[in-house]
Structures are given as structure tokens and as C-alpha cells.
Amino acid sequence: MPNTIRLTGKENFFDEGQVIVTKTNPLGVITYANKTFLEVSEFREKDVLGKPHNMIRHPDMPHSMFRKMWNRLTSGKEMFAYVINRTRLGNHYWVFAHVTPSFDTDQRIVGFHSNRRVPERSVLTGAIMPLYQTLNELERQAPDPESGIKAAEDYLREMLQKKGVGYDQFIFSL
Ligand SMILES: Cc1cc2nc3c(=O)[nH]c(=O)nc-3n(C[C@H](O)[C@H](O)[C@H](O)COP(=O)(O)O)c2cc1C
């Protein structure tokens, strides 16, 4: 799917009791997608298996959040994050994601797994949307992508320092 697909501005929703699940190989290529993922993202299984997970990337997601996610995952740690995704038709949906590495018996990472649930709307509007907007502005204003990510990372670090909490504590305080 081209990254230039038109965004409709229409939001898709799923139920509180549902979980959107995908698994990837160590490179982030999709190896499993459950029925709820396919329904919400408007894809057929054969459209997504073997594709990089950034196929559903939405431009409102800050690069720095994915940098944080991959840094944590590749060092064997889990990541909780609010994520906006793009669907096949250019719609979008918000999730609260828990992404984890999967290990073999020698503790080597053999892939990754993401479980996503319905996010609290007040958390999105009150904290996450304004935060991501700031991170995106910092990333877009910078002279190059790498210094943009650094500026956004610095902002997030200082914000958390001022609050006296780590990222995980912050996410679960919302
Ligand atoms: C298990 C797993 C699940 C992921 N789920 C998503 C997702 O739902 N949406 C998304 O945009 N990226 C997801 N990613 C991250 C993508 O691999 C990618 O880093 C991200 O879309 C940013 O792409 P970009 O570097 O091309 O900007 C996931 C990665 C893993 C390992």
C-alpha cells in the first residue's frame, strides 16, 4: 500500500472486549494477524502476512515513539504505547498497545507480539494527542530526521523528569 494513500479523517472503532493481535519476525515483518486486526484495519490476511508492520503507519505517529519502541524491544523489554494506525481505506483507529519480544530457550529474540485494546478516550484527548502533536512539531521543524527525533526525545525526557516519573509510570498514570 503506498504511503501516499489519502487519509479520510474517519475513525474506526472496536469493542472493549476485543483485542487486536499481530506478531512479527525480528525485522518487524507481519507473521500473524488475528480476525479483529483484519476487521479494524480493513485488510485480508493475505494482504498483511509477509508485509512490514509500517504498512499501517499513520503520519500522526511520532518517529521518536517508534524509536523508543524498537530500542526497548531489541534490548528485550516490553513497551506500552498509545498508537494511531491507518487502515486500507485511509481511515484511522487508536489503540493502547502492549508490544513484547518473544524468546527461544536460549533467550534469543525470535519475534515480537503486540496486543492492543481500546484506549480511554479522555487519555487520548487530554494527554496523548497534545503530546504527539508537540513531538511531531519538534520532529518536523528540525533540519534533518535524526535531529528531529533527538529533539522529540529530549522533550519527552525533560517532561518526564519534571513530573519525576519514568515513561511506564507516566503511561499508567494517565
Ligand atoms: C509486534 C509489532 C507490532 C507493531 N505494530 C505497529 C502498529 O500497529 N502500527 C505501526 O505504525 N507500527 C507498528 N510497529 C512498528 C513498525 O514496525 C514501524 O517501526 C513503524 O510503523 C514506523 O515505521 P517507519 O520507521 O517506516 O516510520 C510494530 C512493530 C512490532 C515489532
The ligand as an ORCA input file, in Angstrom:
! r2SCAN-3c Opt
* xyz 0 1
  C       4.952     -6.547     17.077
  C       4.996     -5.190     16.421
  C       3.818     -4.502     16.212
  C       3.828     -3.241     15.605
  N       2.644     -2.614     15.419
  C       2.631     -1.428     14.765
  C       1.396     -0.784     14.521
  O       0.316     -1.234     14.917
  N       1.443      0.399     13.833
  C       2.607      0.952     13.391
  O       2.570      2.014     12.764
  N       3.795      0.366     13.653
  C       3.815     -0.808     14.327
  N       5.020     -1.411     14.572
  C       6.244     -0.657     14.267
  C       6.672     -0.753     12.822
  O       7.479     -1.901     12.685
  C       7.488      0.503     12.406
  O       8.599      0.654     13.241
  C       6.642      1.792     12.480
  O       5.464      1.662     11.745
  C       7.425      3.006     11.975
  O       7.712      2.841     10.652
  P       8.762      3.772      9.913
  O      10.086      3.534     10.578
  O       8.751      3.323      8.491
  O       8.323      5.182     10.102
  C       5.047     -2.658     15.182
  C       6.239     -3.359     15.386
  C       6.219     -4.600     16.015
  C       7.521     -5.333     16.245
*
